[in-house]
Amino acid sequence: MTSPKLISVFFMFSALAAQAQTAASSLAAKTVSTHATAPARPTAKVVARVNGAALTDADLQREMLAMFPYARQHGGKIPPSMEATVRMGALQMIEFEELVYQEAQRRKMQINPARLDHAMAEFRQQFDSEATFQAFLKTELNGSRKTLRHRIQRSLLIDQLLDLEVTRKASVNDQEVRSYYDKNPAEFHLGERVAIQTISIVIPDEATAQDEATALRHAKDVWKKAKATKSYEEFGTLAEGVSDDEWRVMMGDHGAIEEAKMPPPVAKIAFTLKPGQVSDLIRAENSFCIVRVNNHDASKQQPFEQVRAQIKKNLQARRVDQLRSALNRQLRKTAKVTELS
């Protein structure tokens, strides 16, 4: 039985994965991988069985890359500190998709041949030449167009059932949007915020005085380079290369943050800086931190018209997650899902 923790991890990633659920966009990312930066195809090691159907490490790797697209900017690799969590979410997702596919088959759902032909043509258009496409077929599918057609059909069936059981049921009307805004005014009050990027140099746990001195020397060297940066991109590139925190995969970008959500030593400095300025070294908990401020926003109450679209999007996303979670639980009740090490 899947634990609540695993389900919560699965649905934490569902918003990202849902972006790839439409047939034309998802086929490359989830059905088969067409990206040159993707790692070499793994051996067909079975990682799970769903009612006897085998799911392989190749399926798992494709899903991990679909869930964590930033990996493509880092040679197809996911940061080691995040790999286990991403893998857990991806495994839950491919199990869910197999359950949905099997349910679509049980209901005898069909894909119109013309729609399937169109999806095949769209998939082919992702390749810049027939030779590249043929090389892909040979590498990924042993040269079989039939296998490709089956995988695309499978993806379309999954989309079709999810559209029926999730997307259509997740619609939100204007009255619900307005009601949510009126009942939650505090949610749309923005306190004073600064948009920041950071670089962190971690001080090892139980560090000796010598360890801390070494970390400080390194931090000072990094700080000099950070001070010399002239743009968001330059600072972000440096963060990607030297920062010790997980924000490095986002170019150190935290977005806009209120004071209460920052470590006090960082907030004390960040809110005094002007856009474009880089801080001095800041000692924050177990690290030396460097902050770049990109924007500074005063507190304000957001008007309804400004947030209407976002409220609707958020409510729909929440409903989608609830419906997907309910469908997942329903399908698992009568399924046999076995995860292999």
N, C-alpha and C positions, 0 to 999 in steps of 0.2 A: 504493500500500500504506500502511496506517495504521501510524504509528510506535509503538514501545512507550510513548513519552512520552504520546501522545494516548490510548492505551488506559488508561494509569494514571490520567490525568485523568478519563476517562469513568467508571471504576469508583470513583474517589474520590467521585463524586456519586451512584453507583448506589443507595446506601442511602437517600438522600433521595428519589430518583425512585421507588424501589420502594414507598415509602409510598403513592404515588398509583396503583399498578397495579391495585388492585381496582376493578371496574367502576363501582360507585356513586360512589366518591370521586374516581376519576381522570378521569371524563368531563368534568367542569367544568374541571379544571386542565390537561388534556392534549389531549382531543379537540377541545374548543372552549372559549373563555374566557367565563365569565359574570360576571366581577368588574368592578364599576364603576371600580375603580382601575387596570384594565389600560389600557395605552396604546392609542391609536387603531389600528385594524387596518392593518397594513402592506400595501403593494401586493404582488401575487403574484409577487414576484421569486424565481426559483429559486436556492436556495443549494447544492443537491446533487441528484444523480441516483443512484438505487439500481436497477440492472438496468433503467434507462430510466425508472423512476417518479420524478416530480419532487417534491422536498421544498422548501417555500417558506419565506420569512422569517417568514410568519405562524406556521407550524409551529414554527420556531425560537424565536420570541418566547414562545409559549405554554410551551415546554419550559424556557426560561430562568427564567420566573416560577415554574414548578413546582419547579425545582431550588433557587431562591433565594426562598423565600416572604417573607423579610424585606423584599423590594422593595415589597411591597404596603403596608408601613408608611411608605414613602418615595416616595409618588406613582407607584408602578410603575417606579421606577428602580433600577438596580443601581449600586453605587459604581464610579466609573470605574476604580479600581485593580483591581477584581475582574472587570470586565465581560468582558475577553478570555478569562479562564480559565473563567468560567461559560459563555460562548458556545461555547468549544471542547468542554466537557463536554456541553452541550445538543445540539450538532451530532452528536456521536458517538451520543448517545442516540436521536435521531430516526432516524438511519441504522440503528441496531440494531433499533429497533421496526419499521421498514419491512422489514428482512430477516426478522424473526420473522413478520410478517404474511404475507410472500410464502411463507415456509416452511409456514405453516398452510394457505395456499391450495394449495400443492403437495401436501400430505398430504390435501387434500380434507376438512379439518375443518369442522364445521358448528356453528352456534349454534341451539339449540332456539328456535323462534318464541316460545314462552311466556316464555322467559328474556329474549329480546330485547324483548318487549313490556314486561316488568317493568322492565328497565333504562331503557327510554324513559320510563316513568311516573316512575321515580325521578329521572331527569334533569329532567323537567318540574316536579317538586315543589320544585326549587331556586329557582324563580321565584315571586314573591309574587302575581302576577296573570297572567291570560291575555294582557293587553295587553303586559306586560313580556316575556313569552315570545315573543309575535309580533314585537315590536320586535327582540329578539335574533335570531330567525330571519331577519328581513329584513336586518339589518346584517351578520351573520356568514355566512349561508347562502343569501342571495338568496331568502328565504322558503320554502325547500325542506325539508319534513319528510323527504322521501326521502333527501336528502343527510345530514341529521342521523342518520337510521336507519342509513345506510351507515357513518357514522363511528363510531357506537356499536357496530355489529356488528364493525367492524375492531378496536376497542379490546377487545371481548370475546374475539375470536379470539387476539389477542396475549396476553391474560391466560390463556387456555386452554392455549396452547402453553407459556408460561412456567411455568404450574402443573405441567404434565406433565414438562418437561425440567429445571426448576430447583427449584420449591418442594417437590415431593414427594421429590426426591432429596436435599434439604438437611436432612432431619430428623435430630435428634441425640437419642440415648437417654440415660437416667440414668447408665448405666455410663460412657459417654464423658465426661459432665459431671464425675462424681466423679474419674475418672482424670486429667482435666485439672487439677483443683484440687490433687490430691495431688502431681502432677509439677511444679507451678509455684507453690510456696508464696510465693516472693518477690513474685509478681505481686499477691498479696492482702494484702501487708503495706503498710499506709498509714503513711507518715512524717508528721510534724507538718505540717499544712497550714493555709493561710488562704484563705478565699474572698474574692476582691477584685474591685472595679471600678476602672478607671483612666481618667484623662483625660491625654492627652499633647499637649504643645505642642512641635512639632518646631523645632529650630534648623537653618536651611538649611545644606546642604553648603558648605564653604569660606566660612563666614560670617565677616564682618568683626566687629570689636569692636562696631561700631554695630548690626549685624544681631543680634548676640547680646543686646545691651542692649534692643533693641526686642522680641525674643522674650521676654525676662525680664519686661518691663513687662506684656506681654500675659498671660503666665503668672500673674503676681501678681493681675491683675484676675480671671482665671478662678478662681484659688485662693480669692479672697474669696467668689465666688459658690458654689464647691464647699463651703466651710466653712459656708455658710449653709443648705445642704441638710439636710433632716431625715430622709430616707428613701432606700431603694434607688431608688425611682421618680424622686425629684427629682434625685438624683445622675445616674441613667441618662439622664434627659431632657437634662440639661446636657451629658453626654458626647456624646450624639447630635448636639447642636448645635455643639459647639466643639472636640471632640477631633480630633487629626490622624491618629490611628492607626485601623486597620481594625476594631478592637474597638468602635468607636462604633456600628456597626450592630447590636451585641448589647447596647446600653446600657452599654458599657464592661465588661461582665461576663466575667471570665476563668474563673469557677468556682473550685473549690478547687485550690490549687497548692502543691507542696512547694518548699522553699527553693531547692533546686538548680536548679529550672526558672525561677527569676526572675533578672533582672539583680541582681548583688550589692548595689548601692546601694538598690534597691527592697526586696529581701528584708530588708536590715538594718533598715529602718524598719517594713515591713509586719508583721513578726512581733512587734513591740513594741506594736502597737495593739490596742485592744479592739474587739469588734464594735460597729459604728456610728460609729467614729471615722474622721476624715478626716486624712490626713497633711499636713505642711507640704510645700512644694515640694521635689522630689527631682531632682537633676541625674543623669540616667541616659543614658549614651552621648550621642546627638545630640538629646536632648529634655529638657524639664522635665516631670516626671511628678507627678500627684496620685493618691493611692491612698485608696480607701474600703474598710475591712475589714468584711465582712458576717458572717463566722463564723471561729472558731478551733478546729481539731480536733487533739487529741493523737495521737501515733503509736499504731497498734494493728494486730493481726492480725485480719482479717475471718473470722468463722466460716463454714463451708461453707454452712449453711442461709441465711445472709444473702446470699450471692453466687450461690447455685445458679441462680436464674432469670436473672441477668445473664450468667453463664457460658454457659448454654444459648443465650441470645439472641445472644451474641457469636459462639459457634461456628457457629450457624446462619447468621448474617449473613456470616461468613467463607466458609462453604461456598456460600452463595448467590452471593457475588462470584466465587468460583472457577468455579462452574458457568455463571454468566452470561458470564464471560470466555471460558471454553472454547466455549460456544455461539456467541459473537460471532466467535471465530477460525474456528470450523468453517463458519459461514455465509458469512464473507468469503472463504474459500478459493476458492469457485466464483462469487463475485459480482463485478459490475463497479460499483464505487462511485466516483463522480466528484464532487469538491467544487469549487464555483465561487466566485470572489471576489465 
